[in-house]
Amino acid sequence: MKVNLSDGSGMYELARRLFPINRSITGNGVRETLSILKEYLPELSIHEIPSGTKAFDWEIPREWNVKEAFIENDRGERIVCFKKCNLHLVGYSTPVDRVVTLDELKKHVYVQAEQPDVIPYVTSYYHDRFGFCMSKNQLDSLAPGNYRMFIDSELKPGSMTYGELIIPGQTTQEVFFSTYVCHPSMANNELSGPCVVAALGQWLASLPSRRYTYRLIFIPETIGSLAYLSKNLEALKKNVIAGFVVTCVGIDGDYSYIASRYGNTLADKVLTSILSFHDPEYITYSFLKRGSDERQYCAPGIDLPLCVFCRVKFAEYPEYHTSADNLDLISPDGLHGSLEVLRKCVIALENNRYFKMRCLGEPQLGKRGLYPNISQKGSYDGVAAMMNFIAYADGTNDLIDISNLVKVPVDKLLKNIELLSASNLLD
């Protein structure tokens, strides 16, 4: 039975389930991951794009799959094994079966020198090579002798796989969420995004009505976004009003936001507004600090209204792209906090309209039961948010603008809007 992902524990259990899978930009690991996500999101459609397909200036590469990979010493002992930790293998490694000296072996082993205890994550997608990864401490401990390098992998024409979920609304205008499914066993950098977006998808599908259509995609990073854009650019440019890349959202720490190219889209506006109340200490990064699929979505000529939502941003935490980015690094609370931010963004967007009071001057709220019927010091405090909302509801400010002006979160203003509308005071 599928787990409800509405709380952090459900998302964390999904991450635990996905963690051992060897993912790359193509291959069976991506298919297995998407197949599991489809259990939670039954309407998720899974697509294949053949190797060799053009995606703007890029091309879908050959498909890569691995059966086995290891290094053995001259006593037949395996000192690294792909099946025990898939980070031991350089991504997209070509096949090899060779016995070499320790000096020769070291030419094919990658370490993270400044972090001697961790295994680095290394790939070579677009240049044929093979290699292994291990901690520097392990490499330094190896004794002279002969070592067998063995990789049973396959690189051949196949396809790249991605998942897409479209949740229809009352209009064809869309809110777009993109996350990636192309890294092996790393918890925050890889799995936190898909787990939170899957939870968001469950919640969106459960809503009784939606103003906007929601498009959620699970893609390989870079080549996936380029391929998706090359297939869907016209519809995206026509319909998307706001979009978000969701990545590195599992650590229970800072919240971060990477601006769009000019930082002036509706997505920038709503995310910074929500974060200003959810975590006033959130960190803002300019587009110059980009590094994920926002590079493609905000590229000249594409220019989608999209920004990036993170907790601790990629490349800004020491465990990034290493074996230390494990399930101990993320937490149910970290995942749940990220889901809450995205839910609040959706609620703000769904209710974001321009409002204008229907009467001139301050309305008489008391006769409508909206104001205390006795005047005393402090009696005004309870209706201050409503009065401030009224002061800025002049038809020139949308709901997010008013929220920022009056320093009250959008969700706290919705009840005031409901009451004023019911009293026929608000357009």
Protein Blocks (a to p, Z undefined) as FASTA:
>chain_A
ZZdfkbmklmmmmmmmmmmpccdfbdjklmmmmmmmmmmmmmlccddddehiaghjbccd
dddddfbdcdddfkopafbdfklomklpcghiacddddddfklmmmmcccdfklmkbccd
dddfkbccddddddfklmmmpccdddddddddddddddddddddddddfbfbdcdddddd
fbccdfklmmmmmmmmmmmmmmmmmpmbdfbdcddddddehjlmmmmmmmmmmmmmmmmm
bdcddehilbccdddddddfkopafklmmmmmmmmmmmmmbccddfklgcblmlmmmggh
klpacddddfbdehiafkgopaklcfklpcfklmmmmmmmmmmmmmmmmmmccdddfbec
jddfklnopacfbdcehjlmmmmmmmmmmmmmnopacfklmmmmnopafklmmmmmmmmm
mnopaZZ
